[in-house]
Amino acid sequence: MWNKSCEICCRYWTIHEKDNEKLNFDKDKKIKDNILNNKTFAIIKPDAIKNKFTGLIYDRILKNGFSVLSAKLLKMTKKQAMGFYFIHRDKPFYEELTTFMSSGPCMVLALEKENAVENWRKIIGSTNPEEAKNGTIRKDFANNLSENAVHGSDSDENAEKEIAFFFSNSEVIGNQ
C-alpha cells in the first residue's frame, strides 16, 4: 500500500540515485521521523467558532511559532465526525462528541513546528479546562469538558492520519 512513508523514501531515493549514492534506510527512517515529528493536526471546534474565538486561537498558534501548512473552515457531517472519531466508538461519550462536532462549523489545520504534537498539546492544555493551566487555550476559551475549544493529535502517527483525513496531499504546503 502506498503511503506517506513510501513517498518520503521514494523522494529521498530519487534525489540520491542521481548521485549514485547507496540508500541508507536508517537515514531514511530518521528523515521520515523528523518530518512526522514536525507536523500536527488541530481543530478549532464548533464552540470556539460560535463564541468568536477563532482569530484569537489562530493568533496563539502563530505567536507560539507554528506555521500553518493548511487550514479549512468546514462543517463536518455526522458521518465525517463518526469516521474521524471512530477510535472512540466504544466510549460512552462517542455519540455526544460526534453530535457536537457536526453541530456547527469548525476549522481544521495542519501545523508545523519542531516537536509539533508535544508543543501543540502543551499550548492547548488539559482536555478538561478546569484542570488546564492558566494561559492555555482550553483554560482561556473552552466551555467545559465536552466543549473544550480545540482538538490536538496525541501522536505523530495520529497527526499524519488526521491530516490525511481532511487534506489531500496537494493541500498541505510542503507536501508538493
GUNUDO-559995 format. One record per residue (C-alpha): x, y, z; residue in three letters. Coordinates in steps of 0.1 Angstrom, whole numbers, padded with zeros to 4 digits, always signed. Last residue first. Layout:
XYZala/...
END
This chain:
+0042+0192-0031gln/+0039+0181+0006asn/+0055+0214+0019gly/+0022+0232+0019ile/-0007+0208+0026val/-0034+0210+0000glu/-0016+0189-0026ser/-0015+0158-0003asn/-0053+0160+0002ser/-0065+0174+0035phe/-0092+0163+0060phe/-0084+0126+0068phe/-0048+0130+0056ala/-0041+0155+0084ile/-0057+0131+0109glu/-0036+0101+0097lys/-0003+0120+0099glu/-0013+0135+0133ala/-0022+0100+0145asn/+0013+0087+0137glu/+0030+0117+0153asp/+0009+0112+0185ser/-0019+0127+0205asp/-0033+0149+0178ser/-0049+0181+0191gly/-0085+0192+0193his/-0098+0226+0203val/-0125+0246+0221ala/-0133+0222+0250asn/-0170+0217+0245glu/-0174+0183+0262ser/-0151+0191+0292leu/-0165+0226+0296asn/-0168+0260+0279asn/-0132+0262+0265ala/-0116+0295+0256phe/-0090+0306+0283asp/-0083+0273+0301lys/-0086+0254+0268arg/-0062+0276+0250ile/-0036+0275+0278thr/-0028+0307+0297gly/-0036+0292+0331asn/-0030+0255+0333lys/-0059+0231+0324ala/-0077+0212+0351glu/-0109+0231+0348glu/-0105+0231+0310pro/-0108+0193+0310asn/-0088+0181+0280thr/-0057+0195+0296ser/-0038+0223+0279gly/-0039+0237+0244ile/-0004+0251+0244ile/+0012+0220+0259lys/-0006+0197+0234arg/+0006+0219+0205trp/+0043+0216+0217asn/+0041+0178+0221glu/+0025+0172+0187val/+0047+0198+0169ala/+0081+0185+0181asn/+0097+0212+0158glu/+0069+0232+0143lys/+0043+0226+0116glu/+0005+0227+0117leu/-0022+0211+0096ala/-0055+0229+0105leu/-0092+0221+0107val/-0116+0249+0114met/-0150+0241+0128cys/-0185+0250+0116pro/-0216+0237+0135gly/-0233+0208+0151ser/-0212+0180+0135ser/-0185+0181+0162met/-0212+0182+0189phe/-0231+0152+0175thr/-0199+0133+0171thr/-0188+0140+0207leu/-0223+0132+0223glu/-0224+0099+0204glu/-0188+0090+0214tyr/-0190+0100+0251phe/-0197+0064+0264pro/-0166+0051+0246lys/-0169+0022+0221asp/-0167+0044+0190arg/-0136+0063+0203his/-0113+0052+0175ile/-0140+0061+0151phe/-0136+0098+0160tyr/-0128+0109+0124phe/-0153+0084+0109gly/-0181+0094+0133met/-0174+0131+0127ala/-0175+0125+0089gln/-0208+0107+0091lys/-0223+0134+0113lys/-0213+0159+0087thr/-0185+0182+0094met/-0190+0219+0088lys/-0159+0234+0073leu/-0133+0262+0076leu/-0101+0249+0061lys/-0065+0253+0070ala/-0032+0242+0056ser/+0005+0243+0064leu/+0001+0268+0092val/+0035+0275+0107ser/+0037+0272+0144phe/+0059+0296+0164gly/+0038+0301+0195asn/+0026+0335+0183lys/+0012+0318+0151leu/-0009+0293+0170ile/-0019+0319+0196arg/-0032+0342+0167asp/-0052+0313+0153tyr/-0068+0309+0188ile/-0077+0346+0190leu/-0090+0346+0154gly/-0112+0316+0160thr/-0126+0328+0194phe/-0159+0340+0180lys/-0180+0321+0206asn/-0196+0301+0178lys/-0161+0292+0164ile/-0149+0282+0198ala/-0180+0260+0204asp/-0177+0245+0169pro/-0141+0232+0175lys/-0108+0248+0164ile/-0093+0216+0151ile/-0056+0207+0151ala/-0032+0183+0134phe/+0005+0180+0139thr/+0036+0182+0120lys/+0073+0184+0129asn/+0078+0149+0143asn/+0065+0134+0110leu/+0093+0151+0090ile/+0119+0142+0116asn/+0107+0106+0117asp/+0108+0103+0079lys/+0143+0117+0078ile/+0155+0095+0106lys/+0139+0065+0089lys/+0156+0074+0056asp/+0190+0077+0074lys/+0185+0042+0088asp/+0175+0031+0053phe/+0207+0043+0038asn/+0204+0041+0000leu/+0237+0038-0019lys/+0246+0071-0036glu/+0248+0071-0073asn/+0244+0109-0073asp/+0213+0106-0094lys/+0200+0079-0071glu/+0202+0105-0042his/+0173+0126-0053ile/+0152+0097-0065thr/+0159+0077-0032trp/+0149+0106-0010tyr/+0116+0112-0029arg/+0110+0075-0029cys/+0115+0072+0008cys/+0093+0102+0016ile/+0066+0089-0008glu/+0067+0054+0006cys/+0064+0068+0042ser/+0034+0089+0031lys/+0016+0058+0019asn/+0014+0034-0010trp/+0000+0000+0000met/
END
